[in-house]
Amino acid sequence: MYLSPLYHRDLKGINYPFEGLTSLTIDGSDMSPGLCIELLGRAPNLVDLDILEVRFLPAESTPRHLTIPALRRLHFGRPGEWFWSESSILRLLTLPALQSLVIDIADSGLLDFLTRSAPPLRHLNVRLKADGVLSEGIVACLQLVPGLTDLEILLPHSANSSFDLWTQNSALLPGLQTLVVKEYYDHGMERYHRVLDFLAQRRGSLKSLRLILWDTQSHCKEVWDDAPAAALRAFQSEGIYVHVGTKEINFLSM
């Protein structure tokens, strides 16, 4: 079901249950958190939920919490685009069956949700907000989802390298197979040594690593005149897909 109301008042007319509904997309809507919870509560058997470009209005009263027992997939924002959909509704949801989550949220909100829901999460795509620097918070989040196999993380300008996570927490996400990291940081050659350490640590379990960089010209000149490029290619020869560069261009293929 695709729901794209123009105004908050359009949603108030929906007052009947959708017990057979398993897939729902809410697109381009302004609504109160309470009304959203009320709508979702009418679809107790939801399995897939997309919330696209939604802005939540100030709550008129304290909304109730809702458990959706069968929901396996929750994505905020359009696929392939910068996430732009307010995710504050997550604090009102408990999703014990969730397997795939795409969200733009700070550490504390994600930690609270994972603690409450204890989901068997397999795929997580998260864009940390400005206050979501890599810290014990994100480590605590990942410790709550040990079965995660696919992780995509976008860091704010202020964050240190995400590869510090693995250097300092070698037992984190033992089943990780695919990692995509989008970073703004610029730590010189140190970043590539961290990547190499990570690959060495995950040899035998990791299938794919993509490091998406933004300052492409300086990165390209720096890495391809130095030994790390050859070392990264060596991991490719072992069967690990390694991508370092822009979203479209893998510098290792140059």
VMD Tcl script that draws the C-alpha trace (Angstrom):
set ca {
  {0.00 0.00 0.00}
  {1.31 3.45 -0.97}
  {0.09 6.37 1.15}
  {0.90 9.93 0.08}
  {-1.48 12.38 1.78}
  {-0.88 16.08 1.39}
  {-2.02 17.24 4.78}
  {-2.32 16.00 8.34}
  {-6.11 16.26 8.08}
  {-6.16 13.81 5.14}
  {-4.88 11.06 7.41}
  {-7.54 11.53 10.06}
  {-10.16 10.03 7.74}
  {-8.42 6.66 7.75}
  {-10.13 4.94 10.66}
  {-10.54 1.30 9.63}
  {-8.19 -1.67 10.19}
  {-5.78 -3.12 7.64}
  {-5.26 -6.54 9.14}
  {-4.24 -8.07 5.80}
  {-1.73 -5.33 4.97}
  {1.90 -6.50 4.95}
  {3.66 -3.69 3.03}
  {3.23 0.07 3.49}
  {4.95 3.17 2.10}
  {4.22 6.60 3.62}
  {5.53 9.35 1.35}
  {5.70 13.13 1.59}
  {3.49 13.61 4.62}
  {3.28 15.94 7.59}
  {1.75 14.19 10.57}
  {1.89 14.03 14.32}
  {3.75 11.09 15.89}
  {0.52 10.03 17.56}
  {-1.36 9.84 14.26}
  {1.44 7.83 12.67}
  {1.34 5.36 15.56}
  {-2.43 5.16 15.25}
  {-2.16 4.35 11.52}
  {0.52 1.73 12.05}
  {-1.53 0.20 14.84}
  {-4.28 -0.49 12.31}
  {-1.88 -2.73 10.37}
  {-0.70 -5.23 13.01}
  {0.70 -7.67 10.43}
  {3.05 -5.28 8.63}
  {6.25 -6.86 7.34}
  {7.74 -4.03 5.24}
  {7.56 -0.30 6.03}
  {9.06 2.62 4.10}
  {8.79 6.16 5.49}
  {9.84 8.67 2.83}
  {10.24 12.43 3.29}
  {8.00 12.56 6.34}
  {8.08 15.48 8.76}
  {6.53 14.87 12.14}
  {4.54 17.73 13.63}
  {4.81 18.64 17.32}
  {2.93 16.12 19.42}
  {-0.36 17.35 20.85}
  {-0.13 14.74 23.61}
  {2.21 11.94 24.62}
  {1.84 9.22 21.95}
  {1.51 5.60 22.96}
  {4.21 3.04 22.26}
  {3.50 0.40 19.63}
  {4.87 -3.09 19.07}
  {4.68 -4.46 15.52}
  {5.59 -8.11 16.01}
  {6.06 -9.18 12.37}
  {7.85 -6.13 10.91}
  {11.12 -7.27 9.32}
  {12.10 -4.25 7.24}
  {12.01 -0.52 8.14}
  {13.61 2.03 5.82}
  {13.60 5.80 6.30}
  {14.34 7.80 3.13}
  {14.52 6.96 -0.57}
  {16.93 4.25 -1.75}
  {20.20 5.63 -3.08}
  {19.56 9.17 -1.85}
  {20.63 11.13 1.20}
  {18.30 10.13 3.95}
  {15.69 12.76 4.48}
  {12.89 11.50 6.61}
  {12.54 12.27 10.24}
  {13.10 9.15 12.28}
  {11.92 10.34 15.70}
  {9.00 7.93 15.45}
  {11.45 5.12 16.21}
  {11.41 6.02 19.91}
  {7.76 4.93 19.99}
  {8.26 1.58 18.26}
  {9.28 -1.87 19.44}
  {10.13 -4.21 16.56}
  {11.26 -7.62 17.84}
  {11.44 -9.26 14.38}
  {13.31 -6.48 12.53}
  {16.02 -7.68 10.15}
  {16.75 -4.62 7.99}
  {16.97 -0.98 9.14}
  {17.93 2.11 7.14}
  {17.95 5.22 9.29}
  {19.45 8.62 10.01}
  {19.75 8.78 13.78}
  {22.12 9.63 16.60}
  {23.71 6.97 18.80}
  {21.43 7.36 21.80}
  {18.19 6.96 19.85}
  {19.44 3.88 18.06}
  {20.79 2.37 21.28}
  {17.46 2.84 23.07}
  {15.58 1.22 20.19}
  {17.90 -1.79 19.94}
  {17.86 -2.30 23.70}
  {14.07 -2.23 23.76}
  {13.44 -4.35 20.65}
  {16.36 -6.84 20.75}
  {15.82 -7.51 17.03}
  {17.61 -10.20 14.96}
  {19.05 -7.45 12.77}
  {21.03 -8.56 9.71}
  {21.30 -5.33 7.70}
  {21.93 -1.85 9.13}
  {22.42 1.34 7.12}
  {22.93 4.30 9.46}
  {23.95 7.89 8.93}
  {25.14 9.35 12.20}
  {24.15 12.92 12.96}
  {26.58 15.65 13.95}
  {26.57 14.56 17.58}
  {26.97 10.91 16.63}
  {30.76 10.77 16.77}
  {32.22 7.32 17.02}
  {32.16 6.51 20.67}
  {31.10 3.89 23.16}
  {27.53 4.60 22.02}
  {27.86 3.13 18.54}
  {29.94 0.25 19.90}
  {27.14 -0.51 22.36}
  {24.64 -0.45 19.47}
  {26.62 -2.96 17.45}
  {27.14 -5.21 20.46}
  {23.35 -5.57 20.64}
  {23.14 -6.98 17.08}
  {25.85 -9.67 16.94}
  {24.13 -11.39 14.00}
  {24.61 -8.38 11.69}
  {26.06 -9.39 8.31}
  {25.75 -6.13 6.36}
  {26.66 -2.69 7.73}
  {26.68 0.66 5.94}
  {27.72 3.70 7.95}
  {28.05 7.37 6.98}
  {30.03 9.55 9.35}
  {29.72 13.30 10.02}
  {32.62 15.67 9.42}
  {33.53 15.62 13.10}
  {33.96 11.86 13.45}
  {37.17 9.94 13.71}
  {37.76 6.94 11.46}
  {35.22 4.16 11.78}
  {38.02 1.63 11.47}
  {39.03 2.56 15.00}
  {35.95 0.57 16.01}
  {37.46 -2.68 14.81}
  {40.99 -1.97 16.00}
  {39.73 -1.41 19.52}
  {36.94 -4.04 19.47}
  {38.17 -7.06 17.54}
  {35.24 -9.26 18.63}
  {32.62 -6.82 17.29}
  {30.19 -8.29 14.71}
  {31.89 -11.66 14.20}
  {29.61 -12.55 11.26}
  {30.11 -9.32 9.30}
  {30.34 -10.03 5.57}
  {29.77 -6.65 3.90}
  {30.94 -3.25 5.15}
  {30.35 0.09 3.42}
  {31.91 3.17 5.03}
  {31.33 6.72 3.80}
  {33.71 9.14 5.46}
  {34.62 12.82 5.31}
  {37.71 12.53 7.46}
  {41.24 13.13 6.18}
  {43.90 11.50 8.35}
  {46.60 11.07 5.70}
  {48.15 7.67 5.11}
  {47.07 6.56 8.57}
  {43.60 5.78 7.27}
  {44.88 3.17 4.82}
  {46.92 1.40 7.46}
  {43.72 1.16 9.54}
  {41.90 -0.33 6.56}
  {44.69 -2.87 6.07}
  {44.59 -3.79 9.75}
  {40.84 -4.29 9.49}
  {41.14 -6.51 6.41}
  {43.83 -8.60 8.06}
  {41.65 -8.97 11.14}
  {38.61 -10.04 9.08}
  {40.41 -12.30 6.62}
  {38.33 -15.42 6.05}
  {34.95 -13.94 6.98}
  {34.62 -10.58 5.17}
  {33.39 -10.72 1.57}
  {33.20 -7.04 0.62}
  {34.60 -3.70 1.82}
  {33.74 -0.35 0.25}
  {35.37 2.84 1.54}
  {33.70 5.85 -0.10}
  {35.86 8.99 0.10}
  {34.90 12.57 -0.60}
  {38.15 14.48 -1.13}
  {38.84 12.34 -4.16}
  {41.76 14.15 -5.78}
  {44.01 14.18 -2.72}
  {43.11 10.60 -1.83}
  {43.90 9.39 -5.33}
  {47.31 11.05 -5.51}
  {48.21 9.93 -2.03}
  {47.36 6.26 -2.06}
  {48.41 5.24 -5.53}
  {51.97 6.48 -5.09}
  {52.44 4.38 -1.97}
  {52.58 0.78 -0.82}
  {49.03 0.55 0.64}
  {47.58 0.33 -2.87}
  {49.50 -2.87 -3.56}
  {48.56 -4.25 -0.15}
  {44.87 -3.53 -0.76}
  {45.04 -5.28 -4.13}
  {46.60 -8.28 -2.41}
  {43.41 -8.70 -0.39}
  {41.44 -8.60 -3.64}
  {43.48 -11.53 -4.90}
  {42.35 -13.47 -1.82}
  {38.72 -13.09 -2.88}
  {37.68 -10.03 -0.84}
  {36.01 -7.33 -2.91}
  {37.77 -4.06 -1.99}
  {36.55 -0.69 -3.26}
  {38.33 2.54 -2.30}
  {37.29 5.72 -4.08}
  {34.12 7.50 -5.07}
  {30.76 5.80 -5.26}
  {31.25 5.24 -8.98}
  {35.05 4.83 -9.30}
  {37.23 2.24 -7.59}
  {40.75 3.66 -7.45}
  {42.10 0.12 -7.18}
  {40.97 -0.47 -10.76}
  {42.91 2.50 -12.13}
}
mol new
graphics top color blue
foreach p $ca { graphics top sphere $p radius 0.5 }
foreach p [lrange $ca 0 end-1] q [lrange $ca 1 end] { graphics top cylinder $p $q radius 0.2 }
display resetview
